[in-house]
Amino acid sequence: MTVRLLIPLLLLLCSPLMAFDHQRWDALLADNVQWQRNGVTTVVNYRGFQTDRKALNRYLEALSSVSADDFGKWSGDEQLAFLINAYNAFTIDLILRQDSLPDSIRDIGSFFSGPWDQRFFTLLGKERTLDEVEHEMIRGNPALMDPRIHFAVNCASVGCPALRPEAYRGETLEQQLADSTRRFLSDRQRNHFNENPARLEVSKIFDWYEEDFVDAAGSLHHYLLQYADTLEIPTDHRKSLDDETLKIQFLDYDWSLNQ
């Protein structure tokens, strides 16, 4: 073998494992998800996904083919992007598995086994539920956990943060998480300040997952203080948010399908 051929081969063997290719998911999202209300939320064309079912199935099969060993060789950002995309894609899959589009994802399953308990897909070599992906593989992994994942994983509901019309990718994950957080907190239907009496009304997400925001910033008040400008909290009320005296209320959650 000549030196000219040997050098590229050695470089290939010594290079880290290439990250997963989310190009097919990227195209599906671009075709079937659209920004609404000045870019603070999106609507999903589930019938379009149904039309593109073969392409979606190929992407899901590719996700399922990744081994735990290969996954472990990726960077943390690549791993987290993979898991967020997997959660969102298999959620779409779950909706499409129903005989007809449900009014709400919560209509799927039964009282004893809801939509997030359905063991209907394989990921990293094991049969999984959506709850396992979110709560064990992401939230349960200190190396991957970032409270902004709550603005990235999508539960197919109007109350959820937007399903982005693009795939998450390791190389752009930081910017995408920051942007998804900003867009969600800019939505005045789900997060807003009320003057009289002074209170901050925010999504129920901040109630359900308060411990994650506390772990990140010491308190929910201090976590939201980082986004005071995005939330449009008047300057004279930011001190009360900082000293944790500003009242925080949690809004009702809209579980209607985000179609």
C-alpha positions in Angstrom: 0.0 0.0 0.0 1.4 3.4 -0.9 1.9 6.2 1.6 -0.6 8.2 -0.3 -3.3 5.6 0.4 -2.1 4.7 3.9 -2.4 8.2 5.4 -6.2 8.7 4.8 -6.9 5.2 6.1 -5.0 5.9 9.3 -6.8 9.2 9.7 -10.1 7.4 9.3 -9.3 4.7 11.8 -8.1 7.2 14.4 -11.0 9.6 14.0 -13.9 9.6 16.4 -17.1 7.8 15.4 -19.2 9.9 13.1 -22.4 11.2 14.8 -25.8 10.1 13.7 -27.2 11.6 10.5 -30.5 13.4 11.2 -30.9 14.6 7.7 -34.1 12.6 7.0 -35.8 13.9 10.2 -34.7 17.4 9.3 -36.5 17.1 5.9 -39.6 15.6 7.5 -39.8 18.4 10.0 -39.2 21.1 7.4 -42.1 19.7 5.3 -44.6 19.1 8.1 -44.0 21.7 10.9 -44.6 25.4 10.6 -44.0 28.3 12.9 -47.1 30.2 14.1 -47.9 33.3 16.2 -44.6 35.1 15.3 -42.5 32.1 15.9 -43.4 31.2 19.5 -45.1 28.0 18.6 -45.6 25.5 15.8 -48.3 23.5 14.3 -47.8 19.9 13.1 -49.3 18.4 9.9 -49.8 14.9 11.1 -51.5 13.9 7.8 -48.4 15.1 6.0 -46.3 12.8 8.3 -48.7 10.0 7.4 -48.1 10.6 3.7 -44.4 10.6 4.4 -44.7 7.4 6.6 -42.1 5.5 4.7 -39.5 8.2 5.2 -40.4 8.5 8.8 -40.2 4.7 9.3 -36.7 4.7 7.7 -35.6 7.4 10.2 -37.1 5.5 13.1 -35.4 2.3 12.0 -32.1 4.1 11.8 -32.6 5.4 15.3 -33.3 1.9 16.6 -30.3 0.5 14.8 -27.8 2.5 16.9 -26.1 0.4 19.5 -25.3 1.5 23.1 -21.6 1.1 22.3 -21.7 3.4 19.4 -23.9 5.9 21.2 -21.3 5.9 24.1 -18.6 7.1 21.7 -20.4 10.3 20.7 -20.0 13.7 22.4 -22.5 14.7 25.1 -24.1 17.2 22.7 -24.5 14.5 20.0 -26.0 12.1 22.5 -28.5 14.7 23.8 -29.5 15.8 20.3 -30.0 12.1 19.4 -32.3 11.5 22.4 -34.3 14.7 21.9 -34.9 13.8 18.2 -35.8 10.2 19.1 -38.3 11.4 21.7 -40.0 13.8 19.3 -39.9 11.3 16.3 -41.4 8.4 18.3 -44.0 10.7 19.7 -45.1 11.5 16.1 -45.0 7.8 15.5 -47.3 7.1 18.5 -49.9 9.6 17.2 -49.8 8.0 13.8 -50.3 4.5 15.2 -53.8 5.4 16.3 -56.8 4.5 14.1 -57.6 8.2 13.8 -55.9 11.3 15.0 -56.7 11.7 18.8 -58.0 15.0 20.1 -55.2 14.7 22.7 -52.2 12.5 23.2 -53.7 11.7 26.6 -56.5 9.8 24.9 -54.0 7.1 24.0 -53.7 4.0 26.2 -55.7 3.4 29.3 -55.9 4.6 32.9 -53.3 2.1 33.9 -51.0 2.6 30.9 -51.0 6.0 29.4 -49.2 7.2 26.2 -45.8 7.7 27.9 -45.9 4.1 29.3 -46.3 2.4 25.9 -43.4 0.1 25.1 -43.6 0.4 21.4 -40.0 1.1 20.1 -36.4 0.0 20.5 -33.6 2.4 21.4 -30.0 1.5 22.2 -30.8 -2.1 22.1 -33.8 -2.2 24.5 -37.5 -1.8 24.2 -38.4 1.7 25.5 -41.2 4.0 26.6 -41.2 7.7 26.0 -41.0 8.2 29.8 -37.8 6.2 29.9 -36.2 8.4 27.2 -37.1 11.6 29.0 -36.8 10.8 32.6 -34.2 8.0 32.7 -32.0 8.5 29.7 -32.0 12.3 29.7 -33.1 13.7 33.1 -31.6 10.7 34.9 -28.2 11.3 33.3 -26.3 14.1 35.0 -23.9 14.3 32.1 -26.7 15.1 29.7 -29.3 16.8 31.9 -30.0 20.5 31.0 -33.3 22.1 32.1 -33.7 23.5 28.7 -34.7 20.1 27.4 -38.1 20.9 28.7 -38.4 23.4 25.9 -37.2 20.9 23.3 -38.9 17.5 23.9 -42.4 17.8 22.5 -45.5 16.0 23.9 -47.7 16.7 20.8 -49.8 19.2 22.7 -50.7 22.9 22.3 -49.3 23.6 25.8 -45.9 22.1 24.9 -43.0 24.2 23.7 -42.7 24.2 20.0 -41.6 21.2 18.0 -38.8 22.8 16.0 -39.1 22.5 12.2 -35.6 21.2 12.1 -33.6 18.4 13.7 -31.4 19.0 16.8 -27.8 18.5 16.0 -24.7 18.1 18.3 -22.8 21.0 16.6 -25.7 23.4 17.0 -27.4 22.1 20.1 -26.4 25.0 22.4 -27.9 27.6 20.0 -31.0 25.5 19.4 -31.7 25.0 23.1 -31.2 28.7 23.8 -33.5 29.7 20.9 -36.2 27.2 21.9 -36.2 28.5 25.4 -36.4 32.1 24.3 -39.3 31.4 21.9 -41.3 29.5 24.6 -40.8 32.2 27.2 -41.7 34.9 24.7 -45.2 33.3 24.3 -47.5 35.6 26.3 -50.3 33.0 26.2 -48.1 30.6 28.3 -45.8 32.9 30.2 -46.5 36.5 31.2 -46.2 39.1 34.0 -49.4 40.6 35.5 -49.1 44.0 37.2 -52.2 44.1 39.5 -51.6 42.2 41.7 -47.9 41.7 40.8 -47.4 38.1 39.8 -45.6 36.0 37.2 -47.8 33.5 35.5 -45.9 30.7 33.8 -46.4 27.4 32.1 -47.3 24.3 34.3 -44.0 22.9 33.0 -42.3 25.0 35.7 -44.4 23.4 38.3 -44.0 19.8 37.1 -40.3 20.0 36.7 -39.5 22.6 39.3 -36.7 20.5 40.8 -34.8 20.6 37.5 -34.8 24.4 37.5 -34.0 24.6 41.2 -31.0 22.3 40.6 -29.8 24.6 37.8 -30.2 28.0 39.5 -30.9 27.4 43.2 -34.6 28.3 42.9 -37.3 28.7 40.3 -37.3 32.4 40.9 -33.6 32.7 40.1 -34.0 30.5 37.0 -36.7 32.8 35.6 -34.7 35.9 36.6 -32.1 34.9 33.9 -34.9 35.5 31.4 -36.4 38.6 32.9 -36.0 40.5 29.6 -37.6 37.7 27.5 -40.5 37.5 30.0 -40.8 41.3 29.9 -40.8 41.7 33.7 -40.8 45.4 34.6 -37.5 46.6 36.1 -39.1 47.6 39.4 -40.3 44.0 39.9 -37.1 42.2 39.2 -35.8 42.7 42.8 -38.8 40.9 44.2 -38.1 38.1 41.7 -34.5 38.0 42.9 -35.4 37.9 46.6 -38.1 35.3 45.8 -41.0 37.4 47.1 -42.7 37.8 43.7 -45.6 35.4 43.4 -45.4 32.7 40.7 -48.6 31.1 39.5 -48.9 28.2 37.1 -51.3 28.3 34.2 -53.6 25.6 33.0 -52.0 23.3 30.4 -53.7 22.8 27.0 -53.4 19.1 26.1 -55.1 19.5 22.7 -53.2 17.9 19.8 -50.9 20.5 18.3 -52.2 20.0 14.7 
